[in-house]
Amino acid sequence: MARKAKKSTENIATAVAPTVETTVSATPKLIVAQRKFNRWYVYFKDVAPKDNVGCGCKTAKSAIRYMHLLKARYGATISQTIYERLQFEAAREA
């Protein structure tokens, strides 16, 4: 006869594994970047700060990589003007 798990361990298992929404939304979000305090901040435009998944990248090349990660993960679109600006800055840094 198998032992039944305690209720406390069941509660811990559900509390430890947070749910991450990786489904594609009906309206694709726009990924933008902004230069602040010597860093590139990549984030979704027109998304509330508590729901946004932004990142402060040191270089323009890493900001481009993070944009592609967000595009693959959430199905968002990258702002073309910001992308071209980041490419220019990455070439200038190299």
C-alpha positions in Angstrom: 0.0 0.0 0.0 1.5 3.3 -1.1 1.8 6.2 1.3 -0.1 9.3 0.6 1.8 12.6 0.5 1.3 15.1 3.2 -0.9 18.1 2.5 2.0 20.5 3.4 4.2 19.0 0.6 1.5 19.4 -1.9 1.1 23.1 -1.0 4.8 23.7 -1.3 5.0 22.1 -4.7 2.2 24.4 -6.0 3.7 27.5 -4.3 7.3 26.9 -5.6 6.5 26.6 -9.3 5.3 30.0 -10.5 3.4 30.1 -13.7 4.9 32.1 -16.6 2.7 33.2 -19.4 4.4 32.3 -22.6 1.4 32.1 -24.9 1.1 34.5 -27.8 -1.4 37.3 -27.2 -4.0 38.4 -29.7 -2.3 41.8 -30.2 1.5 41.5 -30.6 3.5 43.7 -28.3 6.1 46.1 -29.6 9.7 45.7 -28.2 11.6 48.9 -27.8 14.9 50.0 -26.2 16.0 53.2 -24.6 19.4 54.4 -23.5 19.5 55.5 -19.9 22.3 55.8 -17.4 24.9 54.2 -19.8 22.7 51.1 -20.3 20.1 49.9 -22.9 16.7 49.2 -21.4 14.7 46.8 -23.5 11.0 46.5 -22.7 7.5 46.2 -24.2 5.9 49.4 -25.2 2.5 50.3 -23.6 2.6 47.5 -21.0 2.1 48.1 -17.3 5.4 48.0 -15.3 4.2 45.2 -13.1 3.5 43.0 -16.2 6.5 44.2 -18.2 9.6 42.0 -18.7 12.4 44.6 -19.2 16.1 44.3 -18.9 19.0 46.7 -18.6 21.8 45.6 -21.0 25.3 46.9 -20.9 26.0 46.8 -24.7 23.9 47.3 -27.8 24.8 43.8 -29.0 23.4 42.2 -25.8 20.2 44.4 -26.2 19.7 43.0 -29.7 20.1 39.5 -28.3 17.5 40.2 -25.6 15.1 41.6 -28.2 15.4 38.3 -30.2 14.8 36.3 -27.0 11.6 38.3 -26.2 10.4 37.9 -29.8 10.9 34.1 -29.7 9.4 33.7 -26.2 6.4 36.0 -26.5 5.8 36.4 -30.2 6.3 40.2 -30.0 7.5 42.4 -32.9 10.7 44.5 -32.8 10.6 48.2 -33.5 12.4 48.5 -36.8 13.8 52.0 -36.1 15.1 51.0 -32.7 16.6 47.8 -34.1 18.5 49.8 -36.8 19.8 52.2 -34.2 21.0 49.3 -32.0 22.8 47.8 -35.0 24.5 51.1 -35.7 25.6 51.4 -32.0 26.8 47.8 -31.9 28.9 48.3 -35.0 30.3 51.5 -33.4 31.2 49.7 -30.2 33.0 46.9 -32.0 
